[in-house]
Each structure stands twice: as structure tokens, then as C-alpha cells.
Amino acid sequence: MDTLFHIVLLVPLVAMIVSDFRCREVALLWLLGFGACTAAMAVYRYGWFEALLQAGGNVLLLVYLTAGVLLYFSLKERRWVNPLRNYLGLGDTLFLLCLTPLFGVREFLVFLLVRLA
């Protein structure tokens, strides 16, 4: 069943990658499909409670990191800076939110460090 989830997960992921490279934007429908696939995969692997726990912990981690980045850039620029406008797109943020149920907090932090390096 894991192989089936991986194959189904590749469909919206490949569509998002192609769309992002072509026109630097991703359709919300593909993001929703990807999010639904990752949620279903997490529930299948870990169960509802663990998937929600992982998603909640990872969302808190993203909020913490975003607040730190916001504070850093605002202090550096000496004015209010919106990191979603200049540094990170809304699609990237939604993509990261879609991935939250799949990883434990430690694994998600490692994923973020590798991805953003």
C-alpha cells in the first residue's frame, strides 16, 4: 500500500514541479491534491492521533521559525518585512504545511535544514 501512496503522491507533485518551473506559480488544486495525499498517507502509516500530533508540532515549528525569520529581517532592514513577499512564496508555505503530517518534529527540522540550505 505504501508504494501506491507514493505513486499517487507523485502525480500532484510532478504537476506542481512542472508548473513551478514553467510559470513560477502552482495551481491551488494541485496543492490541495498533494495535501490530501500526504494526509491520507500519514493517517494510514501512523493513525489519526499521531498524524495530527505530528502536524501540530510541525506547524508550531514553522510558526516559530517564521517568527524568527520575520524578526531577523525586520531588525536587519529596520522596518517591517514580510518574508512571504520577498523571500518565500505562499505556495512554498502551503507546500510545507502539506508535508507536516508526514514527519516527526526532528525529521521535519532536518528536512527543512536540508531543503532550505
C-alpha positions in Angstrom: 0.0 0.0 0.0 2.9 2.4 0.6 4.0 2.0 -3.0 0.5 3.0 -4.1 0.6 6.1 -1.9 4.0 7.1 -3.3 2.8 6.7 -6.9 -0.4 8.7 -6.2 1.6 11.3 -4.3 3.9 11.8 -7.4 1.0 12.9 -9.7 0.3 16.3 -8.0 4.0 16.7 -7.0 5.2 16.3 -10.6 2.4 18.6 -11.8 3.5 21.2 -9.2 7.1 21.0 -10.2 6.4 21.4 -13.9 4.1 24.3 -13.2 6.6 26.0 -10.9 9.4 25.7 -13.4 7.3 26.9 -16.3 5.5 29.9 -14.8 6.7 30.3 -11.2 3.2 29.5 -9.8 1.3 26.4 -8.7 -2.4 25.8 -9.0 -4.2 25.6 -5.7 -5.9 22.4 -6.9 -2.6 20.6 -7.2 -1.6 21.8 -3.7 -4.9 20.6 -2.3 -4.5 17.2 -4.0 -0.9 16.9 -2.7 -2.1 17.9 0.8 -4.9 15.3 0.7 -2.5 12.6 -0.4 0.0 13.4 2.3 -2.7 13.5 5.0 -4.1 10.1 3.8 -0.6 8.6 3.8 0.1 9.9 7.3 -3.2 8.6 8.7 -2.5 5.2 7.0 1.0 5.0 8.4 0.6 6.5 11.9 -3.2 6.7 12.6 -5.3 9.8 13.2 -3.9 10.8 16.6 -0.2 10.5 15.7 -0.7 12.3 12.3 -2.5 15.2 14.0 0.2 15.3 16.7 3.0 15.4 14.1 1.2 18.0 12.0 0.5 20.2 15.1 4.1 20.0 16.3 5.5 20.8 12.8 3.1 23.7 12.3 4.3 25.1 15.7 7.9 24.6 14.4 7.1 26.5 11.2 5.4 29.3 13.2 8.5 29.6 15.5 10.9 29.6 12.5 8.8 32.1 10.6 8.6 34.4 13.6 12.4 34.2 13.9 12.9 35.0 10.3 10.5 37.8 10.5 12.2 39.3 13.5 15.7 38.9 11.9 14.8 40.6 8.6 12.8 43.3 10.3 15.7 44.2 12.6 18.2 44.0 9.8 16.1 46.2 7.4 14.9 48.4 10.3 11.4 48.2 9.1 8.6 45.6 9.0 9.4 42.9 6.4 7.0 40.4 5.1 9.1 37.2 4.3 6.3 35.8 2.2 6.6 38.8 -0.2 10.3 38.9 -0.7 11.9 35.7 0.3 9.4 32.8 0.4 6.3 32.4 -1.7 2.8 31.5 -0.4 2.9 28.3 -2.5 6.1 27.3 -0.7 4.5 27.9 2.7 1.4 25.9 1.7 3.7 23.1 0.4 5.5 22.9 3.7 2.1 22.8 5.6 1.1 19.9 3.3 4.2 18.0 4.4 3.6 18.5 8.2 1.8 15.2 8.9 4.4 13.0 7.3 7.3 13.8 9.6 8.1 13.8 13.3 9.3 17.2 14.5 13.0 16.2 14.4 12.8 14.7 10.9 10.8 17.8 9.7 13.5 20.1 11.1 16.2 18.1 9.3 14.1 18.2 6.1 13.8 22.0 6.4 17.5 22.4 7.0 18.4 20.3 4.0 15.7 21.8 1.8 16.5 25.5 2.6 20.3 25.1 2.6 
